[in-house]
Amino acid sequence: MPQRINKELTRLGFESIPDVAGNEPIFARVIFESLSVRYAAALASLEKMLGAQLTAIHMLGGQIATSCWSSLLSSAPDCPSR
């Protein structure tokens, strides 16, 4: 997985992350941020299809226990998560 992440980072013009012990949190943050950007794009497409603005993201399951994850999700699409 680190090789795939670094390949994409390099393709996008970012520095690669050294694949060494201790860098796991950095890789996790990149994954979370990438997912939040994808969710924002999916929500924008959904809003366009519906012709309405979504006012909240209701989050269920284990991901809500991660404050960083909740924060990234709520800030990316500009609507509050619950």
Secondary structure, 3 states (H helix, E strand, C coil): CHHHHHHHHHHCCCCCCCCCCCCHHHHHHHHHHHHHHHHHHHHHHHHHHHCCCCCCECCCCHHHHCHHHHHHHHHCCCCCEC
